[in-house]
Amino acid sequence: MDFPLVQLVRQVAPQPEVDDVAAAVTRAWQQSRTLSRLRPGMRIAVACGSRGIRHYLTIVRATLSVLRECGTQPFIVAAMGSHGGATAEGQRELLASYQIDEAHLGVPVLTDMDAVCIGYNSWNQPVWWDRNALAADGVVTISRIKPHTDFRGRFESGILKMLVIGLGKRLGADQVHSFGTRGLREMMPESAKVVLEKAPFLGGLAILENAREETAHVEVVDRDELWEREPQLLEQARQLMGRIPFAALDVLIVGECGKNYSGAGLDPNVVGRMLIEASPEMETNVPRITRIGLLDVSPESHGNATGIGIADLTTRRALAAIDPVPFRMNNLTARFLWRSKLPLAFDTDREVIAACLQTCWQPDPQQIKLCVIPNTLEVAELWVSAPLAQEARQRTDLALVGSPRPLPFDTAGNLIQEELFPHCVRARRRTMESK
């Protein structure tokens, strides 16, 4: 079939952005109440997770530098629950993929999975904590605060979640997720109360990113400020996050899913599909999409294609990229199984896109609202078909770039994503691979 021509649309609304990330992080620590809690000689565990935070290495290095200047002895602890197949080796590999390792940081990186029960919450449920972190004189966290992919609550993704689930290791993640969304929304804060009482947590660096995946704000939240300040930062993050700027699409083509883009692989806040058992779908501030096609799984996911089931159609190579060990471990721990049911698969991208167009409930090819994005994190630029381009012409927050063009395919029938999105994660990765 003939595919619609597409045109580049750029989201042009002003976005806050930190100019010098290292200096901003240093200043945030130096101006924080948490700094006064440090004493020379203290062993300080710096908790780092598995999310693809922008400028991650720069942020961690700046944090370690401040801690060293205070005379403390910092080291890294993995705080990612059951990710990396819930093994020490898998979590070490995940952190190293972001250059969070001894070679780049010059400090020990501990990824042991041992957890200790430090008490019971108000639900009479055990609260687990990383043994290495518990043995430290103090613990600080480095977390990106953003809306969660699974639920809505006063605390979603951020410092509190890292304290309970990230540092809870597999046992803590499993225990919270065993209650489904209720455990995340209602019980997780109750477990955090136990952590604040029993564990040596001092404070956490909160990172907000804008819709272009750049650092928008950094701030240290002291342990005594957590309950009041993190919900405020969450609301700021909700306003900043990238979105597909259209109310309805017939077809959305996503270049890659991955844990480096979203904990859900495909961010439900972007594509508008929660797909959680016995839970309602989102109804506001998300697009209504009839058909979603997914082309690849990012190598940064290390075979964990969590969320692939949010898409309707995919490629055989995407399914072949799945490593069943981390894939099953993450999904069985999270207990959101609908999202990772395997979609129908085709040999080539061209076949996936054709099947999406043929089954999107819009029989008039000239009226199909098609949108192509590289992933659900980088949505500042999108390629769209004529009906969406016409809508973009009427809006001040969107700008049309260039002229309509055909989708570019290679001789094997696969979309040349790097040609459409030369600055995306995939394109940067391919550039590094070619050097």
N, C-alpha and C positions, 0 to 999 in steps of 0.2 A: 504494500500500500504506500501511497505518497504521504510523507510526514509533513506536518505544518512547518513553515519557516519560523524561526525564532529570532528574538531581538533581546539585546542585553538591557536589563533594567537595574539601576543602581539606587539604593536607598541613601538619600542625601540629608536626612534630618541630622542636625548637629549632635555630636556625641562627646561626652566628657572623656578625657584621656590623660593619663599620667605621663609627663614628658620624660622624666628620669626615674625609672622604676627602682633602681638600686638606692638612690638618694631618698626616695619617698619611703621605702621600707625601713631604711636606717633611721630616718626621722620619726617614723611611727613607733618604733621600739623605744627610741630615746625619750620620746615625749609621753610614754605610757606609764601608768601606775605599776604595771607588771615589772618594769625594770628595777623598781625599788625592792622587789622581792628577791633579787639575785644577790648572792654573796660569793666572793672569790673561793674557788675550789669546789663549788657545787657541780655535780654531774647533772647536766640538763639534757633530757631527751627531747628531740625535735621530731614531732610526729608528722609524717608525710604520707599522702595517700596516692591513689592510682589515677587520679584525674589529670587530663592534659591541660594544666594551667598554663596560660600564656606567660612567658618569661620565668618559668618555674625555677630553672637553675639560678638565674640572677636573684630571684627572691630568696631562695634557700641560702645562697652564698652570703647575701647581705645580712640575713638573720644570724647566721653562724658568726659573721664578723663582729656583730654587736655583742653576742654572747661571749666571744673570746675576749673582747675589750673589757668586759666586766670581770674577767678573771675566772670564768666558769669553764668547764670541760664539756662541750656539747657533743652529742652523737645523734644519729638518725635512728628512729624506729619506724617500721612499716605500720601504717594505720589504714588498712583497707579491707577489714573483715575477711571475707572468703575469697577475694579476688586472687588471681594467679593460681587457680586450682587449689586454693587453701593450703599451699605448701610454702615452706621457707624459700625454696629455690625459685618457685614461680613468682613470689612477691619480690624477691631480689631482682629477678629479670625484669619485672614491670618497672620498678624504680629506676633501674639502669637504663631502660629505654628512654627515660627523661633526663638522663645523665645525673641522676641522684644516686651516686655511688662513691666509693672511697677515692677512686682516681680523680674525680672532678671536685670533690669537696674536702678531701684530706682528713676526714673523720670516720669513725666506725659506722657502718650501716647494719643494723640488727633487724633481721626479718623472721626471727623465730616465731612459731605459732603458739607457744605456750601462753595460756591465760589463767588467771587466778580469780576465784570468786571473792569479791571484796564486800559482799553484803547482799541484802534483798530489798527490792523496791516495794512500794506501797501495794503492788499487785501480788506480793509474796513470790516474786520471780527473782532468780539469781542475777546478779550484775557481774559480768566478767571484764577483766582488764589485763592488758599485755604485761607479762611478767617483767620484761626488761624496763618498761616505763614505770612500773610500780616500784622497782628497785632504785630508780633515779631520785636525786634530791629535788628535782623539779621537772615538770613537763610543760612544753609549749607546743601549740599546734599551728600548722600552716594549712589553711582551708579556703577554698573558694565558696562564697555564699551565693546561692541561686535557688530558684524554685525547684522543688523536687519533681522527679518524673512520675511518681507513683501516688502522691497524696497532697492535700492542702492542709496546712496547720500553722501554728504560731512559729514553730521551728521546722525547717525543711532541710535542705542540704547546707551544711556549714560546720561550725565549730562543735555544736552540741551533738550532731550526728556522728562526727568523727570521734568524739569522746566515748560514745556509747557503742556504736557499731564498728567504726574503724579500729579503735583500740580494744574493742571487745573481741577481736579476732573472729575465727569461725564460730566459736561458741556464742559469743555475744551477738553476732549477726544472725545466727540461726534462731536464737532465743527471741529476739525482737520480731523477726520476720514470721515466726510461727503464729503470730496473732494477725497476720495480714496488715492491711492499712491501719487498722485500729492500733496495732502495736507501734507502728511508726508515728502516728499522729498523737496518741494518748499516752502510751506507756513509755516511749523513749524519753520524754522529759522527766518522768518519774525515776528512771534509771540514772539520768544525769544528776539528779539530786544526790544519789548515793556516791557517784563519782566525785562530785564536789566536796562531799564530806570525807570520803575515805582515801582518795588518790591525791598525789602531789601535783595536780594541774594548777598552773600559775596564770596562764592567759593564752590567747590565740591571735595570730595574725589573720585578719579577715580580708579577703580579696574580692573585689567586685569587678566584673568585666562588662564592657559595653557590647552593643550589637555587632561590632566589627571584631570581636574577640580580642580586644586590647584592654590592658589594665585601666580601669576607670577610677579606682579608689582603693587605697590600702589603709588599714586601721588596726591597731592592736586593741582587742577587747579583753580587759582584765577579768579574772574569774568573778570578781564582785559585780561586774557590769553585765555579765552574760545574759541574764534573764530579761533585762530591759533593752539592751543595745542590739543583740542579734536579730530580734524580730523587726526592728527599725531598718537594719541593713538589708534584711530579706525583702522588704517592700521596695527599697531603692533598687535592688537587683531585679525585681520583677518588672520595674519600669524600664530598665536598661536592656533587658535580654532581647536577642535577635528574634524576629518573627517573619513569617511569610506574610507580606503586606496585602494579601487579597482575601476576601471573605469566602470565596469558593473556587475550587479547582476541579476540573474533570480528571486530570492526570498530573501526578507529581512523580518526577524521576529523580531519585537520589543516587548520587555517584557512589558513596560509601556509607556504611553504618560502622559503628565502632565504639568501644568503651572510652577511647580518647576524645570522642565527640560528645558523648552523653552516657550516663550510667545505664540508660535504657537502650543504648545503641542507636536508636532513632528517637530523638527527644519528643515525647508526647506533647510538650508545651508548644512545639513548633508544628508538628503534623496533625495535632488535634485528635489523636487516638490514644486513649488510655489502655484499653484492652486488659482490664483487670477483672478477674472473676467476681461476679456478684456485686460489681460496682458500676455506677452510672458513668457515661461518657461525659467529657467536657462539653459545655454548651456555649461558653462565651470566650471572646478574645482569641479564638483559634479558627483556622480555616476549615470549611467542610470540603473534604476531599473524597472523590468517588473511588479512584484507583491509584495505588502507590506501587511503583516499580523500583526495586533496589538492584544495583549492578554489582557491588563489591563489598567485601568485608576488609576493613583496614588491617594491615599487618601489625599495627600497634596494639590491636586487640588480642594478639597472641592466641588466635583461634576461638576466642570467646565472642560468638556472634549473638549475644543476648539482644533481644528485641527484633531479630530478623523477621519474626512473625507479624510485626506491625505492618510490614509490606505485604502486598497481595501476590506479587510476582517477582522472581529473581532469576539469577543465572546459576548454571551448574557449578561454575568456578567459585561462586560465593558459598554454596553449600559445601564444596570441597575444601574450603578454607577453615571449616569448623574443626576445632580440636574437641572431641567429646568430653575430655576430662574437665577442663575449666568451664566449658559450656554447661555441662550438667551440674557441676558443683555450684556455680553462681546461680543458676536458675532454681535448683532444688532448695538452696539456702534462701533465696529471695521469695520463692513460692508464688511468683507471678508467671504461671506456665503458659497462659494463652499467648503471651507476647513472643514466645520462642517456638511456636509451632512452625514447621518448615513450609514455606510457600511453594507454589508450583514453580518449577525451574525450567529454563530454556538454555540452549547452547550459546547464544550470542545476545549482546545488548540490543541489537536491532530487533530480534524476535521478542524480547521482553517489552520494548517500547511499542512495537506493533500490537502485541496482545493487550497492553494497557489501553491503547487508543481504540481498539476494536471492542473492548468490553466496558467502556467508561460511561455508557448510557447516553452518549451524545452522537447520534448517527450522522450529523452534518459536519464533515471535516472542517469546514470554514469557521464553525462556531466552537470548536474544542478549545477549552482553556487548559493549555499545557504549560507546565513550569518545570524547569530543570535546576537543581541545586547540587553542589558538590557533596554536602553532608548537612546535618541539621544544626551544626554550630556556626558555619560560615555562610550566612544568608544575606550578607550585605549586597551581593550581586546575584541576580537570577536571570536566566534566559526564559523568555515567555513567548507564547504564540500571539497572533494578532489581536484577539479579543482582550487579552490582558494588557497588551501594549497600548491599546486604545484607552483602557481604563487608567493606565499609568500617565497618559498625556494630560489627564484632567487633574492630576494631583501635584501638590507642591513638594511633598516628601519623597517623590520618586522622579528619576530622570532617565530618559531613554538615551542609549549610547549607540552610535553607529546605525547600521541599516539591518533589516531582516536578512537572515542567511539560513542555509540548510544546516541541520545537525551534522557534525563531522564524524565520519566513521572510518576505521581503518579497513584494510583488505579482509580481515577476519570477521568484519561485521560488528566490531565493538566501538563504543563511543570514545572519541579522543577527548577525555575529560580535561586534560591539561591545556588543550587549545581553547576550551570554553572558559576555564578558570585557571589562568596562569599563576595566580598567587595563592592557591589553596594548599592545604596540607599535602594532598596527593602530588601536586606539581612540585612542591618543594622537596618532597621525598624522592621523586624521580630525578630531580636535578642532582641531589646528593648521590644517588646510586650511580649516576653517569660519570661522576668525577673519579 
